Amino acid sequence: MKVYIRLLFAFLGACFLVFSYVCLNYLWTDKIEPKKQLSQEVKKLKKLPVKDVDYGLPLYDDAMALIRKERVYEGISKLHELLKLYPDSSKCDEANDILGEYNCDNLFSRNENKFKTEYEVKRGDALNSIAKRSGTTPGFILKVNKRLGANIQPGERLIVCELKFSVMINLNSSSISLRTGDNRLFKNYKLEGYKLPQGVPKSFDTEIHGVVVGDGNKFMALGSKDHVSSKKQIRTKRRGVSIVSVDQNNDNSKYTTGFFVVSEDLEELAILLKSGINIYVRS
């Protein structure tokens, strides 16, 4: 009897071992091994180089296609859309350059648009008073009307345009951005460097105070050779913070403070920026 009981227990033990093996084999084959393989595949995929997708590229291509078809306004609108929706696109720099050149060419041309008006010079008028009354700058009036001097005569008709800009100076991206009244980009300028006076923070707001020509002590007639060739600086209401040419920084780098741009950009900014325009400096 005892022999049969032992044989029964041996048989049951063998059955249990077989059952255990079948279960373990099932778990390994159908559950553990697939998960292990999947984990290994995931690790391999993570090691593969990630290819960045430039979602702004199709929008840029559409804009350029429209411009080539002389549907310039639609193309420019697409570029603004690109900058707004995809600021990290590789085409943003090119879009900024195209927008800046287009906007300046359009602004400085005599072509009529809803922002430009024609002013008839009256007796007693001077270029400065016309500019102040029209919300523009004397330099802009000279440039858009292709004038070399400030002499004007009653009855002359001059193109004027109110200049409504704000200035964003981004120290991290080394850029000076002119933005329109509706906060759209007008043009970007490269910030070549900066040096702030001691105690001035890297983020602050101020306003344009005015443009100084030369050392500020000698009168130079607007549009004259001396005026054109003299160094200029755009002063702000914060003391010691001006926009100057990089040449001025090199000439007297130990003492000059402010924001430095190339001389060509400074000349253009001096035409576009009038007193009272807001400046936002951010780091």
C-alpha positions as CSV (number, residue, x, y, z in Angstrom):
1,M,0.0,0.0,0.0
2,K,2.8,2.3,0.9
3,V,4.5,1.7,-2.4
4,Y,1.3,2.8,-4.3
5,I,1.1,5.9,-2.2
6,R,4.7,6.7,-3.0
7,L,4.1,6.1,-6.7
8,L,1.1,8.4,-6.6
9,F,3.0,11.2,-5.0
10,A,5.8,10.7,-7.5
11,F,3.4,10.9,-10.3
12,L,1.7,14.0,-8.9
13,G,5.1,15.6,-8.4
14,A,6.0,14.8,-12.0
15,C,2.7,16.3,-13.2
16,F,3.4,19.4,-11.2
17,L,6.8,19.8,-12.7
18,V,5.5,19.4,-16.2
19,F,2.7,21.8,-15.5
20,S,5.2,24.3,-14.0
21,Y,7.5,24.0,-17.0
22,V,4.6,24.5,-19.5
23,C,3.5,27.6,-17.5
24,L,6.9,29.1,-17.3
25,N,7.6,28.4,-21.0
26,Y,4.3,30.1,-21.9
27,L,5.1,33.1,-19.7
28,W,8.6,33.4,-21.2
29,T,7.6,32.9,-24.8
30,D,4.4,34.9,-24.9
31,K,5.0,37.6,-22.2
32,I,8.5,38.1,-21.0
33,E,10.5,37.5,-24.2
34,P,8.3,39.8,-26.4
35,K,8.6,42.6,-23.8
36,K,12.3,42.1,-23.5
37,Q,12.7,42.3,-27.3
38,L,10.4,45.4,-27.4
39,S,12.5,47.1,-24.7
40,Q,15.7,46.4,-26.7
41,E,14.1,47.8,-29.9
42,V,13.0,50.9,-28.0
43,K,16.6,51.4,-26.7
44,K,17.9,51.1,-30.3
45,L,15.4,53.6,-31.6
46,K,16.3,56.1,-28.8
47,K,20.0,55.9,-29.9
48,L,19.1,56.8,-33.5
49,P,19.7,60.5,-34.4
50,V,16.5,62.5,-34.3
51,K,15.7,64.4,-37.4
52,D,14.1,67.8,-36.7
53,V,11.1,68.6,-38.9
54,D,11.0,72.3,-40.0
55,Y,7.3,72.9,-40.1
56,G,7.8,76.5,-41.2
57,L,9.6,75.4,-44.5
58,P,6.3,74.9,-46.5
59,L,5.0,78.3,-45.4
60,Y,8.3,79.9,-46.5
61,D,8.2,78.2,-49.9
62,D,4.6,79.3,-50.3
63,A,5.6,82.9,-49.5
64,M,8.5,82.9,-52.0
65,A,6.3,81.4,-54.7
66,L,3.7,84.2,-54.2
67,I,6.5,86.9,-54.3
68,R,7.9,85.4,-57.5
69,K,4.4,85.7,-59.0
70,E,4.4,89.4,-58.0
71,R,1.7,88.7,-55.4
72,V,4.0,90.5,-53.0
73,Y,1.5,91.5,-50.3
74,E,0.2,88.0,-50.0
75,G,3.8,86.7,-49.8
76,I,4.7,89.2,-47.1
77,S,1.7,88.2,-45.1
78,K,2.8,84.6,-45.3
79,L,6.3,85.6,-44.0
80,H,4.6,87.3,-41.0
81,E,2.6,84.2,-40.4
82,L,5.8,82.1,-40.5
83,L,7.5,84.3,-37.8
84,K,4.4,84.2,-35.6
85,L,3.7,80.4,-35.8
86,Y,7.2,78.9,-36.2
87,P,9.7,81.2,-34.5
88,D,12.3,78.4,-34.4
89,S,12.2,77.7,-38.1
90,S,15.5,77.8,-40.0
91,K,13.9,80.2,-42.5
92,C,13.1,82.9,-39.9
93,D,16.4,84.8,-40.5
94,E,15.8,84.9,-44.2
95,A,12.1,85.9,-43.6
96,N,13.3,88.7,-41.3
97,D,15.8,90.0,-43.9
98,I,13.2,89.9,-46.7
99,L,10.6,91.7,-44.6
100,G,13.1,94.4,-43.5
101,E,14.2,95.2,-47.0
102,Y,10.6,95.2,-48.4
103,N,9.3,97.4,-45.6
104,C,12.1,99.9,-46.0
105,D,11.9,100.0,-49.8
106,N,8.1,100.5,-49.5
107,L,8.4,103.2,-46.8
108,F,11.1,105.2,-48.5
109,S,9.5,105.1,-51.9
110,R,7.2,107.9,-53.1
111,N,4.5,105.3,-53.9
112,E,1.3,106.2,-52.3
113,N,-0.3,104.1,-49.6
114,K,-2.8,104.5,-46.7
115,F,0.0,105.7,-44.3
116,K,1.6,108.4,-46.5
117,T,0.1,111.8,-47.2
118,E,1.1,114.8,-49.2
119,Y,1.8,118.1,-47.4
120,E,1.8,121.4,-49.2
121,V,4.4,123.8,-47.8
122,K,3.1,127.0,-46.4
123,R,4.8,130.3,-45.7
124,G,6.7,130.2,-42.5
125,D,7.1,126.4,-42.5
126,A,10.3,124.7,-41.7
127,L,11.3,121.1,-42.1
128,N,11.4,120.5,-38.3
129,S,8.0,122.0,-37.8
130,I,6.5,119.9,-40.6
131,A,8.1,116.7,-39.3
132,K,6.8,117.4,-35.7
133,R,3.3,118.2,-37.0
134,S,3.2,115.1,-39.2
135,G,4.6,112.7,-36.6
136,T,7.8,111.9,-38.6
137,T,11.4,113.0,-38.7
138,P,13.1,115.7,-40.9
139,G,15.5,112.9,-42.1
140,F,12.6,110.8,-43.3
141,I,11.1,113.8,-45.2
142,L,14.4,114.4,-47.0
143,K,15.0,110.8,-47.9
144,V,11.5,110.0,-49.2
145,N,11.4,113.2,-51.2
146,K,15.0,112.7,-52.4
147,R,16.0,116.1,-51.1
148,L,19.7,117.1,-50.4
149,G,19.0,120.1,-48.2
150,A,16.5,121.5,-45.8
151,N,15.5,124.6,-47.9
152,I,11.8,124.4,-48.8
153,Q,9.5,126.9,-50.6
154,P,5.8,127.6,-50.1
155,G,3.7,125.6,-52.6
156,E,6.0,122.6,-52.7
157,R,4.4,119.3,-52.0
158,L,6.2,116.8,-49.8
159,I,5.4,113.2,-49.0
160,V,5.1,112.7,-45.2
161,C,4.3,109.6,-43.1
162,E,3.7,109.2,-39.4
163,L,6.3,106.9,-37.9
164,K,4.8,104.7,-35.2
165,F,7.5,102.4,-34.1
166,S,8.7,100.7,-30.9
167,V,12.2,99.3,-30.4
168,M,13.0,95.9,-28.9
169,I,16.6,95.3,-28.0
170,N,17.3,91.6,-27.3
171,L,20.7,91.1,-25.7
172,N,20.5,87.3,-26.0
173,S,19.8,87.2,-29.7
174,S,22.0,90.3,-30.4
175,S,19.2,92.1,-32.3
176,I,17.5,95.5,-32.4
177,S,14.0,95.0,-33.8
178,L,11.8,97.8,-35.1
179,R,8.1,97.0,-34.6
180,T,5.1,98.7,-36.0
181,G,2.2,100.1,-34.0
182,D,0.3,96.8,-34.3
183,N,3.5,94.9,-33.0
184,R,4.5,93.5,-36.3
185,L,8.1,93.3,-37.3
186,F,9.3,96.1,-39.5
187,K,13.0,95.4,-39.6
188,N,15.7,93.6,-37.6
189,Y,19.2,95.1,-37.1
190,K,22.2,93.2,-35.8
191,L,23.4,94.3,-32.4
192,E,27.2,94.2,-32.7
193,G,27.8,94.6,-29.0
194,Y,26.8,96.6,-25.9
195,K,28.2,98.1,-22.8
196,L,25.9,99.4,-20.1
197,P,26.8,102.0,-17.5
198,Q,27.5,100.7,-14.0
199,G,24.3,100.0,-12.1
200,V,22.1,99.8,-15.2
201,P,20.2,96.4,-15.3
202,K,20.1,94.3,-18.5
203,S,16.3,94.6,-18.7
204,F,14.7,98.0,-18.6
205,D,12.3,100.3,-20.5
206,T,13.1,103.8,-21.7
207,E,12.4,106.3,-24.6
208,I,14.2,107.9,-27.5
209,H,15.3,111.4,-26.4
210,G,16.8,112.6,-29.7
211,V,19.6,112.3,-32.3
212,V,22.9,114.1,-31.6
213,V,25.1,114.8,-34.6
214,G,28.8,115.2,-34.0
215,D,29.7,116.4,-30.5
216,G,26.4,118.3,-30.2
217,N,28.1,121.6,-30.0
218,K,28.4,122.7,-33.6
219,F,25.4,123.4,-35.7
220,M,25.2,121.3,-38.9
221,A,22.5,122.0,-41.4
222,L,20.3,119.0,-42.1
223,G,21.3,117.4,-45.4
224,S,24.6,119.1,-45.5
225,K,27.9,117.3,-46.2
226,D,29.0,117.9,-42.6
227,H,25.7,116.5,-41.3
228,V,25.9,113.4,-43.5
229,S,29.5,112.6,-42.7
230,S,29.4,113.3,-39.0
231,K,29.1,110.6,-36.4
232,K,25.6,110.3,-34.8
233,Q,24.2,108.8,-31.7
234,I,20.6,108.1,-30.8
235,R,20.2,109.1,-27.2
236,T,17.7,107.7,-24.8
237,K,16.2,109.2,-21.6
238,R,18.3,106.8,-19.5
239,R,21.6,108.5,-19.0
240,G,24.6,106.9,-20.6
241,V,22.5,104.6,-22.8
242,S,22.6,105.5,-26.5
243,I,22.6,103.7,-29.8
244,V,25.9,104.4,-31.5
245,S,28.1,103.0,-34.3
246,V,30.5,100.3,-33.6
247,D,33.3,102.7,-34.9
248,Q,32.6,105.0,-32.0
249,N,33.0,102.1,-29.6
250,N,36.3,101.2,-31.2
251,D,37.6,104.8,-31.1
252,N,36.9,105.2,-27.4
253,S,36.0,101.8,-26.2
254,K,37.1,102.4,-22.6
255,Y,34.5,105.1,-22.0
256,T,31.8,104.6,-24.6
257,T,28.6,103.0,-23.3
258,G,25.4,102.0,-25.2
259,F,24.3,99.7,-27.9
260,F,26.6,99.3,-31.0
261,V,25.5,98.8,-34.6
262,V,27.3,99.3,-37.9
263,S,27.2,102.9,-39.2
264,E,24.8,102.1,-42.1
265,D,22.2,100.8,-39.7
266,L,22.7,103.7,-37.4
267,E,22.1,106.1,-40.3
268,E,18.8,104.4,-41.1
269,L,17.7,104.2,-37.4
270,A,18.4,107.9,-37.0
271,I,16.0,108.6,-39.9
272,L,13.2,106.2,-38.5
273,L,13.4,106.9,-34.8
274,K,11.8,110.1,-33.3
275,S,11.7,111.4,-29.8
276,G,9.3,109.6,-27.5
277,I,9.5,106.2,-29.1
278,N,9.5,103.4,-26.6
279,I,12.6,101.2,-26.2
280,Y,12.4,97.8,-24.4
281,V,15.7,96.2,-23.5
282,R,15.6,92.5,-22.5
283,S,18.2,89.9,-21.7
